[in-house]
Amino acid sequence: MGNPHACGQCPITYYRQILALCELPPAYGVDHPNAQKMFPTDVISKAKEYHAIIEPLGGMGAYTEPQGIQAFREHVSSFIKARDGYPSYPKNIFLTNGASNAIQIVLTALIASEKDAIMTPGYQYPLYSSLISLLGGNQACYELDEEDKGWIVTRKESLERSYTSAVSRGLVIKAMSIINPGNPIGYCFDRSSLEIICEFCANRKIMLLADEVYQQNIYNGKEFISAKKVCCEIPACDNQLELISFHSTSKGIMSECGKRGGYMELCNISPFFHQQLVKLVSETSPCANTSGQIMTSLLANPPLPSDKSYAKFQKEKSNVLDSIASRMTSLVNGLNKINGITCQPVEGSLYAFPSVKLPQRSIKAAKATGEAPDAFYCLSLLEKTGMCVVPASNFGGIPGTNRFGFRITCLFSDDKITEVIEGIAKHHEEFYQLYTSCNCPRESLPPSKPKLKCLDHYTLICENAKQVAEFHIEYLGFRFLRTVDVNTGTVDKNNIDMKNYVLEPPGNPHMSVVITEGLNDDTIFWKYMKRYGAGIHHVAFEVDDVEGAFQYLRANGVRTTSDSVTTDMLSGLKQFFIDPAHAGFYIELIERPSDSESSDEIVNSMESEEERKHTSYEKTRTDHSFFTKGNMSDLANTMHSMLLEDDGPSIADDMTRLVSTPSVLSKTKQLDIGPIQLVGFSVENPKDAMKFLLDSFNFRFV
Ligand SMILES: Cc1ncc(COP(=O)(O)O)c(C=O)c1O
């Protein structure tokens, strides 16, 4: 966080001395006989001046005017005039509780309906996005130049694009905000960027909000140029551009974040809008706190070269600024030495904004936890090193780019720089190693809520699989892929007792249907079919991360038919089955490697379309498998349990015990088409089944 005092930056003595003397009643402070021994004479005289201003208004404990104490606003106006060379008027200054308070007041006045929008930079300080959504408005992001071009604005077109796109969505652009110098990106706009921005706002007649809280934090010989100065100088603005600029006591040499001081200056703002702002302040928070107002006045009113405190003040000032600048240089250089991290030079503010190359597996692991990939990386950095940086994605982003990174402040003590860089480098290397090594430990990929990619296949159990398959092929346009003959253990090993016909549904080369038949009364599939009728036995969905899905579901109390992920007998792919107790039918989750062949490709590699047509699907392309180990035996056991539990009339006498919950799977619905029955599910408690699917897999209710 940009909280310098919390990170060891020392307060400037001069400011604190005056504030202390203002806080104390004169008899204990400015008029105390020992005051001269404790405070420089110029400090005492300045504090007396402040007392003379404050006391007639009721002292430090009284409300002030809504815009703040007039004399302090005069200090601020003089500061602005000296900085820019153009008039500034106290009547246009509002003293506020920090810049955040000022920005909140203005956005509150601007956003009146859900159609109102504010243009913000793609990467922006989250105060803007948060306030805009809190106030029910819209954000219209504009692009900055590419990273390697310094992230500045050199193209009017990018502003126009953002504007017209928002307008075409029915939005009304009320204002455009700039952060200069930037947060989170440490750019500092040069004059031409500011000219483009001012001209754009003037042409489009939208208000410009210039957040300039880092104007004193400038590096590398850059010069801060205010929006006000450019607005006063370019003919396009013609004293028409509505501009509100913000400044704060929280940054720069003062960095008194906790004192809550700041100001905003209105330029060319209509009397009506000005009046609304006054009304908003007076009716919602009558005035800014008096100590904050004093700090703002002091920000604008430092000691003069003729003052006794001047030398010490200058020394403290350059200590603060030099040390920040030197840390920033070391930080950027150090980051750039880390393989996989790139950081642009920082021109202003307190932050470096490096981009980080993330391994694909870490992106996948992050997605599984619901974290943004860079947030996942930053959390790992925090856990492993105790270092806290902010993920770049917290500040928004650039649509269509896959830039990952973080924002880091240079606010640590000078002697910590090596530790910081080494810590980041070591973590980066270990993180990269972990997520690129092929034996990346499973535990390092957190369990993920399964995201179902697509329906992979379903399996139908019936009495005459050949006939059902033929019907699908001849009348419904399914395509034959292969048969799979299986020995499930009820016959000697040279024979088969289960047959599968694998078909591809019309127009869906990524999916298959397996039509299965147990070939004798002892096979589980036969028993199952006899018990529950012909029908769909299980539905298989493809997931990205079957291991993660397994862990997630098990951790959430979902029963599976095996105690670990197994290998599918037919396809050789990693999969597992979910107990039908949950959804009313078996759900199989399966993971296909991205380079695995679709069923279409398998068929195409076998033979031409012509050949396929003339091939008997009974005889060819037959695989032999054994049904005695791995997932299928687990599945068979579960099926056996179900049969044992459901002690209905058609169950064999030796099946006695109930252990599962077969009641959810009741009779299947049957649809007669000629000699063939097409079957679907009928579950006893559709509400529960639906809830399970919605909760566990992000099914969408349509
Ligand atoms: C760009 C920007 N604007 C506004 C603020 C808020 O400052 P204040 O403490 O004056 O409310 C910050 C604080 O970090 C900031 O970075």
PDBQT file of the ligand as one rigid body, heavy atoms in Angstrom, charges set to zero:
ROOT
HETATM    1  C1  LIG A 801      -4.182   7.811  -7.395  1.00  0.00    +0.000 C 
HETATM    2  C2  LIG A 801      -4.680   8.024  -6.015  1.00  0.00    +0.000 A 
HETATM    3  N1  LIG A 801      -5.683   8.876  -5.806  1.00  0.00    +0.000 NA
HETATM    4  C3  LIG A 801      -6.170   9.104  -4.580  1.00  0.00    +0.000 A 
HETATM    5  C4  LIG A 801      -5.626   8.493  -3.485  1.00  0.00    +0.000 A 
HETATM    6  C5  LIG A 801      -6.225   8.765  -2.128  1.00  0.00    +0.000 C 
HETATM    7  O1  LIG A 801      -5.455   9.583  -1.362  1.00  0.00    +0.000 OA
HETATM    8  P1  LIG A 801      -5.957  10.178   0.023  1.00  0.00    +0.000 P 
HETATM    9  O2  LIG A 801      -5.174   9.495   1.091  1.00  0.00    +0.000 OA
HETATM   10  O3  LIG A 801      -5.644  11.628  -0.061  1.00  0.00    +0.000 OA
HETATM   11  O4  LIG A 801      -7.410   9.946   0.142  1.00  0.00    +0.000 OA
HETATM   12  C6  LIG A 801      -4.563   7.609  -3.637  1.00  0.00    +0.000 A 
HETATM   13  C7  LIG A 801      -3.982   6.900  -2.496  1.00  0.00    +0.000 C 
HETATM   14  O5  LIG A 801      -3.140   6.062  -2.580  1.00  0.00    +0.000 OA
HETATM   15  C8  LIG A 801      -4.083   7.366  -4.940  1.00  0.00    +0.000 A 
HETATM   16  O6  LIG A 801      -3.082   6.505  -5.168  1.00  0.00    +0.000 OA
ENDROOT
TORSDOF 0
